[in-house]
Amino acid sequence: MSVLEIRGLRAAAAGVEILRGVDLTIASGEVHAVMGPNGSGKSTLSHVLAGKPGYTVLGGTVTLDGVDVFALPAWKRAQAGLFLAMQYPIEVPGVSVESLLVEARRAAGGDVEGVAAAVVAEAARIGLDPVLLERSLNVDLSGGEKKRNEMLQLAVLAPKIAILDEIDSGLDIDALRAVARRVQEATVESSLGVLAITHYNRLLEELRPDHTHILAKGLIVASGGPELADQVEAEGYAAFLPAEAA
């Protein structure tokens, strides 16, 4: 079993402290949803975990199976088993998804023989038109197609922990269901642990979390089960804001 353990995480961007002491533990097969209002630090959390430049860690620790994540550059974090599905997947002209995954597997010392077949199989499973596999990565794809492509990559790479940064952004209901279903299946098939960051309950109606957390002003201010997301949907975030913010 794999465990991503976040303890007392504090981080800043452009000299402003955004995360002020985040504690989370995500284990294999678990789905943790992190919700919160705009500016609460949700995307900052995903970026700091993945190693995006421009952020300064001020304190705390993050370990993956006991290994210090902050001691690793971004590419080694990926090889160690962290996967970031971005809110806005980037386009990479001249590079196909198959080429990307072959090189990722090769760099990690894995077998590349079955990648091509796995890409085709996962495209069919996620509902991604196989014609799109011939294009450069994400080039001229719709928002929904890009998110399906992200899930294809996740399935083929089979990471330990997936950080999903608002994967529901811009998706119609069919794409949302396809993406959420594939993530849910991966928690069973490959014991994927999931940190799903979202604004809305819509994603969590399809991807039912084991644990729901409310992030406000850089702090986890409430934790519970799926019912917590239902409460937010009904009442909003005001009841969960720290006293100084309220």
Backbone bond lengths (Angstrom), bond angles and torsions (degrees), N, CA, C in turn:
res aa  C-N    CA-C-N  psi(-1)  N-CA   C-N-CA  omega(-1)  CA-C   N-CA-C  phi
1 M - - - 1.463 - - 1.516 110.16 -
2 S 1.330 116.57 139.58 1.460 122.14 177.56 1.518 110.16 -102.31
3 V 1.348 115.74 150.07 1.459 121.32 179.91 1.524 109.15 -139.01
4 L 1.339 115.63 126.73 1.461 121.98 169.26 1.516 106.81 -99.95
5 E 1.325 116.24 117.57 1.459 120.84 -176.05 1.519 110.22 -116.59
6 I 1.320 115.88 120.71 1.466 123.23 -179.83 1.519 107.12 -112.93
7 R 1.324 116.10 122.82 1.457 120.31 -176.95 1.531 110.68 -131.43
8 G 1.324 115.47 118.98 1.468 121.30 173.33 1.515 113.80 59.32
9 L 1.331 117.66 34.01 1.466 120.81 -173.48 1.527 111.31 -71.04
10 R 1.320 114.43 121.93 1.463 122.30 174.21 1.522 108.03 -121.71
11 A 1.316 116.77 136.09 1.462 120.03 -177.31 1.518 109.37 -151.86
12 A 1.346 114.44 153.66 1.456 121.18 -177.37 1.518 110.25 -132.76
13 A 1.326 114.81 157.11 1.462 122.01 172.14 1.517 107.50 -134.07
14 A 1.334 115.90 133.35 1.471 121.77 -178.80 1.525 111.93 52.76
15 G 1.333 115.72 37.08 1.456 120.63 176.85 1.513 115.68 80.01
16 V 1.335 117.61 2.46 1.463 121.34 -179.14 1.527 109.29 -108.88
17 E 1.322 116.81 123.85 1.461 120.19 178.95 1.524 109.77 -70.99
18 I 1.333 116.03 126.07 1.463 121.53 -177.01 1.525 110.90 -111.91
19 L 1.328 116.33 -49.18 1.466 120.48 174.81 1.520 107.88 -93.94
20 R 1.347 116.55 128.38 1.462 119.99 -170.10 1.515 113.74 -119.72
21 G 1.349 115.82 24.24 1.460 119.53 177.59 1.513 111.69 126.47
22 V 1.336 115.53 66.55 1.465 121.45 -176.07 1.523 110.36 -91.66
23 D 1.319 116.20 132.58 1.461 122.89 176.26 1.528 109.10 -122.67
24 L 1.333 116.58 122.42 1.461 122.20 176.93 1.514 109.13 -150.01
25 T 1.325 117.35 145.42 1.459 122.36 173.07 1.514 108.33 -131.29
26 I 1.334 116.29 120.71 1.465 122.29 -176.41 1.521 107.94 -120.64
27 A 1.314 116.49 121.27 1.464 122.07 -177.80 1.523 110.47 -109.62
28 S 1.315 115.50 164.26 1.459 122.15 178.08 1.521 110.89 -51.36
29 G 1.339 115.44 136.14 1.451 121.00 175.97 1.512 115.58 81.30
30 E 1.332 118.11 -4.81 1.455 121.89 -178.84 1.523 111.23 -96.61
31 V 1.324 116.05 146.66 1.457 122.46 172.22 1.525 108.34 -114.10
32 H 1.329 116.03 117.39 1.462 122.76 176.55 1.522 108.26 -110.58
33 A 1.319 117.00 121.97 1.462 121.65 176.10 1.524 109.05 -98.59
34 V 1.335 116.10 133.16 1.462 121.67 174.24 1.516 107.74 -115.99
35 M 1.326 116.04 118.00 1.459 122.73 179.63 1.521 108.95 -116.58
36 G 1.331 115.49 162.07 1.451 118.79 177.71 1.507 111.50 169.55
37 P 1.320 116.96 161.40 1.463 120.65 -179.73 1.524 111.67 -70.70
38 N 1.320 115.89 170.16 1.462 120.88 176.30 1.526 109.90 -56.94
39 G 1.339 115.42 139.40 1.457 119.97 177.08 1.506 114.85 78.72
40 S 1.335 117.29 11.11 1.468 119.32 -177.52 1.522 112.97 -81.77
41 G 1.352 116.84 -18.52 1.467 119.95 179.18 1.514 113.84 112.69
42 K 1.323 118.07 11.34 1.469 120.60 -175.95 1.530 112.01 -64.16
43 S 1.325 116.98 -52.24 1.464 118.98 -179.80 1.521 110.96 -68.65
44 T 1.331 117.04 -33.91 1.465 119.78 175.52 1.521 110.43 -58.28
45 L 1.321 117.12 -41.63 1.462 120.96 178.28 1.519 110.67 -58.72
46 S 1.326 117.41 -47.16 1.468 119.91 -179.35 1.519 111.24 -64.66
47 H 1.326 117.22 -41.17 1.471 120.79 -177.89 1.531 111.71 -67.45
48 V 1.317 116.63 -40.73 1.468 120.14 179.60 1.523 110.55 -65.47
49 L 1.335 117.01 -41.58 1.462 120.17 179.46 1.519 111.38 -64.03
50 A 1.342 116.93 -38.59 1.463 120.59 -177.54 1.521 113.17 -80.83
51 G 1.342 117.49 -17.35 1.457 120.12 178.19 1.508 114.42 92.73
52 K 1.331 117.77 27.31 1.465 120.31 178.19 1.517 109.95 -67.77
53 P 1.347 118.04 135.25 1.469 120.45 177.64 1.524 111.78 -62.65
54 G 1.341 115.03 156.58 1.459 120.22 176.27 1.510 114.02 102.74
55 Y 1.328 117.47 -0.99 1.458 121.67 -179.98 1.525 109.79 -119.45
56 T 1.316 116.10 145.50 1.460 122.16 178.89 1.520 109.24 -117.19
57 V 1.306 116.49 123.83 1.468 120.95 176.13 1.520 107.93 -81.34
58 L 1.317 116.55 120.88 1.464 122.27 -176.95 1.522 112.82 -95.78
59 G 1.330 116.69 -20.43 1.455 119.03 -178.76 1.513 111.21 178.23
60 G 1.322 115.21 168.55 1.450 120.88 179.48 1.516 112.64 91.17
61 T 1.317 115.73 178.81 1.460 122.15 -178.08 1.520 110.55 -135.75
62 V 1.327 115.21 152.38 1.457 122.21 171.18 1.520 106.78 -136.11
63 T 1.326 117.40 123.72 1.461 121.67 178.30 1.520 110.22 -126.81
64 L 1.309 115.19 146.18 1.463 122.46 172.48 1.516 107.16 -119.90
65 D 1.303 116.10 111.53 1.464 121.98 -175.38 1.525 111.33 53.29
66 G 1.330 114.85 40.69 1.466 121.12 176.98 1.504 115.34 83.91
67 V 1.339 118.46 -5.74 1.466 121.97 -179.82 1.521 109.62 -91.77
68 D 1.329 116.44 134.57 1.455 122.26 179.93 1.527 110.08 -68.18
69 V 1.320 116.80 109.29 1.467 121.15 -177.85 1.522 111.16 -64.00
70 F 1.334 117.25 -37.18 1.462 120.24 -176.30 1.524 112.99 -72.09
71 A 1.330 117.19 -10.97 1.463 120.46 175.44 1.525 111.49 -83.50
72 L 1.342 117.16 -5.07 1.460 121.92 -175.46 1.524 110.70 -109.88
73 P 1.341 118.35 139.14 1.467 119.86 169.93 1.520 109.81 -67.05
74 A 1.327 116.58 168.16 1.467 120.79 -173.91 1.524 112.17 -56.30
75 W 1.340 117.51 -42.18 1.468 119.39 -176.10 1.515 112.19 -68.80
76 K 1.338 116.75 -30.85 1.464 118.75 176.94 1.530 111.57 -76.11
77 R 1.308 116.62 -28.29 1.465 119.16 174.36 1.531 108.97 -64.03
78 A 1.335 115.77 -40.55 1.461 119.77 177.57 1.525 110.66 -63.51
79 Q 1.327 116.76 -44.26 1.461 120.19 179.03 1.527 111.66 -65.33
80 A 1.329 116.82 -29.71 1.468 120.41 179.25 1.526 112.17 -73.48
81 G 1.363 116.32 -15.36 1.458 118.49 175.94 1.507 115.84 123.17
82 L 1.353 118.25 9.50 1.464 121.11 175.34 1.522 109.49 -93.43
83 F 1.322 116.14 134.56 1.463 121.61 179.76 1.514 108.01 -127.80
84 L 1.339 117.08 128.82 1.462 121.86 176.44 1.510 109.93 -110.18
85 A 1.335 116.65 117.26 1.461 121.98 170.19 1.516 107.16 -93.77
86 M 1.326 116.37 114.12 1.452 121.44 -170.18 1.526 112.15 -81.86
87 Q 1.329 115.32 152.07 1.461 120.54 176.60 1.522 110.36 -62.60
88 Y 1.333 115.69 -39.09 1.460 120.97 179.52 1.529 108.65 -124.97
89 P 1.342 118.05 87.13 1.467 120.90 -178.73 1.533 110.76 -57.77
90 I 1.327 115.73 137.77 1.455 120.31 -176.23 1.524 111.11 -84.97
91 E 1.324 115.08 156.06 1.456 121.58 175.29 1.524 109.35 -93.10
92 V 1.329 116.02 139.69 1.467 121.15 -179.35 1.526 108.35 -127.89
93 P 1.326 117.94 89.18 1.467 120.71 -179.32 1.522 111.54 -59.64
94 G 1.324 115.66 137.58 1.452 121.34 175.21 1.513 115.49 86.93
95 V 1.336 117.81 -1.69 1.463 121.21 -178.37 1.528 108.48 -125.50
96 S 1.327 117.39 121.22 1.462 120.94 177.71 1.519 110.11 -83.09
97 V 1.333 116.11 161.40 1.458 119.52 178.45 1.524 110.51 -63.85
98 E 1.328 117.21 -35.76 1.464 119.41 177.86 1.520 111.39 -63.57
99 S 1.339 117.23 -45.12 1.475 120.63 178.80 1.520 110.76 -60.88
100 L 1.340 115.77 -42.24 1.463 119.97 178.70 1.519 111.35 -58.71
101 L 1.326 116.54 -46.57 1.463 120.30 -175.78 1.523 111.98 -73.24
102 V 1.327 117.19 -33.59 1.469 119.82 175.28 1.526 110.00 -61.30
103 E 1.337 116.53 -46.66 1.469 119.60 -178.63 1.518 111.48 -68.11
104 A 1.335 116.52 -35.94 1.467 119.36 177.85 1.527 110.63 -64.53
105 R 1.323 116.45 -43.36 1.468 120.52 177.64 1.530 110.57 -63.81
106 R 1.334 116.01 -44.95 1.465 120.10 -178.38 1.527 110.82 -62.86
107 A 1.319 117.12 -43.12 1.463 121.00 -179.20 1.523 111.68 -62.90
108 A 1.334 115.67 -29.90 1.460 119.72 179.26 1.526 112.56 -88.54
109 G 1.347 116.24 3.18 1.453 119.70 179.40 1.503 114.20 77.77
110 G 1.352 116.69 19.46 1.454 120.56 -178.10 1.514 112.79 -93.80
111 D 1.326 115.81 175.01 1.455 123.14 179.46 1.524 109.60 -78.85
112 V 1.334 117.49 129.03 1.467 121.09 -178.68 1.524 112.03 -103.47
113 E 1.318 117.81 -3.33 1.458 121.05 -174.22 1.528 112.88 -62.58
114 G 1.312 116.45 -37.53 1.461 118.58 -174.72 1.516 115.38 -95.48
115 V 1.342 117.22 6.84 1.459 119.64 -174.49 1.525 112.04 -63.68
116 A 1.327 117.76 -46.76 1.469 121.12 -176.91 1.525 111.08 -57.72
117 A 1.327 116.47 -46.71 1.465 120.34 179.67 1.522 111.11 -65.81
118 A 1.325 116.93 -37.73 1.467 120.61 179.90 1.528 110.87 -65.84
119 V 1.336 117.25 -38.86 1.466 121.38 178.94 1.523 110.11 -61.68
120 V 1.324 117.21 -46.22 1.463 121.42 179.89 1.532 110.69 -63.36
121 A 1.322 116.15 -43.62 1.465 120.22 -178.70 1.526 111.25 -65.12
122 E 1.325 116.55 -42.25 1.461 119.59 -179.02 1.528 111.88 -71.04
123 A 1.327 116.91 -33.18 1.464 119.53 176.05 1.524 110.27 -60.81
124 A 1.318 116.37 -43.11 1.463 120.56 178.32 1.531 110.41 -65.51
125 R 1.304 116.31 -39.29 1.462 120.74 -176.42 1.532 111.83 -68.72
126 I 1.337 116.67 -36.98 1.455 120.94 -177.13 1.518 112.39 -90.56
127 G 1.358 116.88 -6.50 1.454 120.51 179.54 1.505 113.93 80.36
128 L 1.331 117.49 32.84 1.467 122.81 177.73 1.522 108.34 -98.82
129 D 1.328 117.06 123.28 1.456 122.68 -178.65 1.531 109.51 -54.97
130 P 1.344 118.67 123.89 1.472 120.48 -178.34 1.522 113.45 -60.06
131 V 1.322 117.83 -23.00 1.467 120.48 176.23 1.533 110.82 -60.12
132 L 1.336 116.28 -32.37 1.464 120.67 -177.64 1.525 112.35 -70.92
133 L 1.320 117.24 -18.83 1.461 120.47 178.59 1.528 111.61 -68.34
134 E 1.323 116.83 -19.36 1.467 121.02 -179.63 1.522 112.01 -83.47
135 R 1.321 117.01 -11.09 1.464 120.93 -179.67 1.526 110.63 -84.35
136 S 1.329 114.68 163.42 1.462 119.15 170.47 1.529 109.17 -62.77
137 L 1.314 116.25 153.38 1.455 122.39 -172.38 1.526 111.79 -54.64
138 N 1.322 115.93 113.62 1.465 125.08 174.99 1.534 114.70 68.22
139 V 1.314 118.34 1.93 1.463 120.62 -178.25 1.531 109.24 -74.16
140 D 1.331 115.43 126.71 1.471 123.16 179.64 1.524 112.96 62.24
141 L 1.313 117.23 26.10 1.459 121.39 173.85 1.525 109.20 -97.33
142 S 1.326 115.93 148.57 1.458 120.40 174.70 1.528 109.44 -72.64
143 G 1.332 115.88 170.63 1.462 119.21 178.63 1.514 112.47 -59.23
144 G 1.333 116.32 -42.52 1.457 119.84 179.25 1.512 112.67 -66.20
145 E 1.340 116.63 -38.68 1.466 120.57 178.84 1.528 111.10 -66.47
146 K 1.326 116.31 -36.77 1.469 119.33 178.01 1.532 110.85 -64.62
147 K 1.332 116.12 -41.10 1.461 118.80 -179.54 1.533 111.42 -69.41
148 R 1.322 117.15 -36.77 1.468 119.53 174.34 1.532 109.91 -63.39
149 N 1.320 115.89 -38.66 1.469 120.72 178.13 1.531 111.07 -62.90
150 E 1.329 116.17 -38.94 1.460 120.44 176.45 1.528 111.14 -60.90
151 M 1.322 116.18 -41.86 1.464 120.10 -179.72 1.526 111.31 -69.59
152 L 1.327 116.63 -33.54 1.464 120.43 173.58 1.535 109.73 -59.10
153 Q 1.323 116.03 -46.66 1.470 120.29 179.19 1.513 111.20 -61.92
154 L 1.319 116.17 -43.38 1.465 120.29 178.97 1.525 110.57 -58.61
155 A 1.339 116.50 -45.60 1.460 120.55 -176.75 1.518 111.99 -64.76
156 V 1.337 116.93 -41.36 1.468 120.46 -177.98 1.525 110.99 -71.36
157 L 1.325 117.29 -39.56 1.469 120.51 -177.73 1.530 112.39 -77.74
158 A 1.341 117.18 -25.44 1.476 122.31 178.20 1.528 112.21 49.20
159 P 1.329 117.82 62.40 1.468 120.20 178.62 1.521 112.06 -71.35
160 K 1.325 115.82 174.21 1.461 120.47 176.72 1.526 111.29 -82.13
161 I 1.345 115.35 -43.79 1.466 122.04 -176.36 1.522 108.43 -132.16
162 A 1.324 116.88 130.47 1.462 121.54 176.79 1.525 109.27 -110.89
163 I 1.326 115.50 129.20 1.457 122.17 174.64 1.527 106.41 -103.68
164 L 1.312 116.85 113.72 1.464 122.14 -175.82 1.517 108.32 -105.39
165 D 1.326 116.27 105.33 1.462 121.34 -176.36 1.527 109.60 -92.00
166 E 1.328 115.84 93.41 1.467 123.20 177.71 1.532 111.99 51.45
167 I 1.329 115.59 53.58 1.468 119.54 179.55 1.523 111.86 -67.09
168 D 1.327 117.22 -13.69 1.460 119.97 178.22 1.524 112.83 -82.26
169 S 1.334 116.94 -7.61 1.459 120.95 -177.06 1.528 110.94 -63.07
170 G 1.333 116.93 120.85 1.457 121.83 175.88 1.512 115.81 79.98
171 L 1.322 118.57 7.60 1.466 120.77 -176.88 1.525 111.29 -92.81
172 D 1.342 115.49 140.57 1.458 118.70 169.17 1.529 107.97 -80.09
173 I 1.315 116.70 173.74 1.462 120.15 -171.25 1.523 112.13 -64.62
174 D 1.346 117.48 -35.48 1.467 119.56 -179.52 1.525 111.05 -67.40
175 A 1.340 116.44 -45.05 1.465 120.40 178.79 1.525 110.75 -64.86
176 L 1.329 116.35 -40.07 1.463 120.25 178.94 1.519 111.10 -60.11
177 R 1.323 116.48 -45.19 1.459 119.95 179.85 1.519 111.45 -64.80
178 A 1.333 117.43 -40.47 1.464 120.77 -179.46 1.521 111.04 -64.55
179 V 1.323 115.91 -44.25 1.469 120.80 -178.92 1.524 110.44 -66.74
180 A 1.328 116.55 -47.84 1.465 119.99 -178.24 1.525 111.01 -64.07
181 R 1.324 116.59 -39.54 1.465 120.24 179.87 1.517 111.15 -62.90
182 R 1.330 117.06 -41.75 1.476 119.72 -178.44 1.524 110.93 -67.05
183 V 1.313 117.13 -38.46 1.463 119.99 176.98 1.526 110.16 -64.45
184 Q 1.321 116.12 -45.66 1.466 119.96 -179.65 1.526 110.95 -59.92
185 E 1.329 116.38 -42.12 1.461 120.29 178.95 1.528 111.66 -63.10
186 A 1.331 116.32 -36.48 1.472 119.88 -179.38 1.528 111.72 -67.10
187 T 1.331 117.70 -28.65 1.464 119.08 177.91 1.526 111.34 -65.18
188 V 1.330 115.89 -25.39 1.464 120.49 178.62 1.526 110.92 -92.61
189 E 1.331 116.72 -47.49 1.464 121.49 -173.31 1.524 113.34 -70.49
190 S 1.327 117.09 -39.24 1.472 119.57 -178.10 1.523 112.08 -124.82
191 S 1.335 117.36 14.85 1.473 123.02 178.92 1.528 112.08 56.38
192 L 1.326 116.58 35.26 1.457 121.25 179.55 1.527 110.24 -62.59
193 G 1.325 115.93 132.90 1.461 121.31 169.21 1.514 108.87 -94.20
194 V 1.327 117.64 140.75 1.460 121.30 -171.23 1.528 111.26 -129.01
195 L 1.336 114.64 131.67 1.458 122.67 167.90 1.520 106.55 -113.19
196 A 1.320 117.10 103.00 1.464 122.35 -174.84 1.521 109.45 -103.50
197 I 1.322 115.64 113.74 1.459 122.10 -179.49 1.521 108.47 -97.32
198 T 1.322 116.83 126.78 1.459 119.33 -176.64 1.526 110.49 -153.39
199 H 1.329 115.64 155.65 1.458 121.83 173.24 1.521 111.78 -86.40
200 Y 1.330 115.32 -30.80 1.458 119.63 -162.97 1.526 112.44 -122.94
201 N 1.318 113.89 159.16 1.455 121.25 178.49 1.524 112.10 -76.13
202 R 1.339 117.25 -13.85 1.462 121.09 -174.77 1.532 111.48 -56.97
203 L 1.333 117.00 -45.12 1.460 119.94 178.31 1.521 110.89 -61.89
204 L 1.325 116.00 -40.26 1.457 120.48 -172.81 1.515 112.91 -77.91
205 E 1.334 116.58 -8.65 1.453 119.57 169.81 1.521 111.03 -74.26
206 E 1.338 115.61 -23.14 1.463 121.42 178.65 1.526 111.73 -100.69
207 L 1.331 116.33 -41.45 1.464 122.53 178.88 1.523 107.18 -107.30
208 R 1.312 116.22 92.98 1.463 120.15 -173.40 1.532 110.54 -76.74
209 P 1.322 116.85 118.61 1.472 119.85 -176.82 1.530 112.23 -77.95
210 D 1.325 115.24 150.42 1.466 120.47 169.41 1.523 110.07 -77.37
211 H 1.350 114.52 -33.61 1.466 121.29 -178.22 1.527 108.49 -137.98
212 T 1.327 116.47 139.67 1.455 122.04 176.39 1.528 108.59 -121.80
213 H 1.314 116.43 135.23 1.460 122.08 -179.02 1.523 109.55 -126.68
214 I 1.312 116.58 143.02 1.457 121.91 175.37 1.523 107.98 -106.25
215 L 1.334 115.85 120.88 1.465 122.73 177.83 1.523 108.00 -104.28
216 A 1.325 116.51 121.66 1.461 120.98 179.71 1.518 108.73 -141.47
217 K 1.323 116.15 131.94 1.464 121.83 -179.72 1.521 112.35 51.66
218 G 1.341 115.50 37.54 1.453 120.26 174.50 1.505 115.68 80.45
219 L 1.334 117.47 11.41 1.457 121.82 -178.80 1.519 110.36 -131.17
220 I 1.334 116.93 146.02 1.457 120.79 168.47 1.524 106.78 -77.94
221 V 1.340 115.97 110.76 1.465 120.05 -173.40 1.528 112.72 -102.10
222 A 1.338 116.86 -11.72 1.470 119.84 177.39 1.522 108.72 -159.21
223 S 1.309 116.76 146.16 1.456 122.92 175.95 1.520 108.89 -139.77
224 G 1.333 115.15 147.57 1.456 119.82 179.38 1.509 109.94 -173.37
225 G 1.310 116.00 -157.67 1.453 121.24 178.94 1.515 111.44 -97.87
226 P 1.335 117.32 -161.15 1.465 120.76 -179.75 1.523 113.39 -58.18
227 E 1.323 116.52 -27.01 1.466 120.04 -178.16 1.527 112.39 -63.96
228 L 1.340 116.87 -23.10 1.464 120.11 179.21 1.529 110.49 -66.81
229 A 1.330 116.78 -38.02 1.463 120.36 176.61 1.524 110.46 -65.38
230 D 1.317 117.09 -36.73 1.465 120.51 177.45 1.527 110.61 -65.43
231 Q 1.317 116.18 -36.74 1.467 120.31 178.92 1.528 110.48 -65.71
232 V 1.330 116.09 -42.34 1.466 119.75 177.91 1.521 110.40 -61.66
233 E 1.327 116.27 -42.86 1.457 120.58 179.83 1.526 110.93 -59.49
234 A 1.313 116.51 -37.33 1.461 120.89 -176.86 1.524 112.75 -82.39
235 E 1.339 117.88 -36.21 1.462 121.05 -169.20 1.523 114.29 -115.61
236 G 1.347 118.00 -13.04 1.457 119.65 -175.19 1.516 111.70 81.48
237 Y 1.349 115.55 -171.84 1.465 120.57 -173.61 1.530 113.99 -95.38
238 A 1.335 118.13 -9.86 1.460 120.08 -171.14 1.517 113.10 -55.14
239 A 1.322 116.60 -38.58 1.466 120.18 -177.05 1.517 113.02 -67.83
240 F 1.344 116.47 -17.71 1.463 119.83 -175.40 1.527 113.17 -101.38
241 L 1.338 117.25 -6.98 1.456 119.18 -176.17 1.517 111.49 -70.16
242 P 1.368 116.48 143.70 1.461 119.25 175.28 1.535 109.97 -57.72
243 A 1.310 116.18 156.12 1.465 121.04 -174.37 1.513 112.21 -55.86
244 E 1.353 117.71 -42.36 1.464 119.83 -177.31 1.520 111.68 -66.24
245 A 1.365 115.99 -32.39 1.451 119.62 179.12 1.514 111.11 -76.02
246 A 1.345 116.19 -41.34 1.452 120.30 179.43 1.520 111.18 -63.51
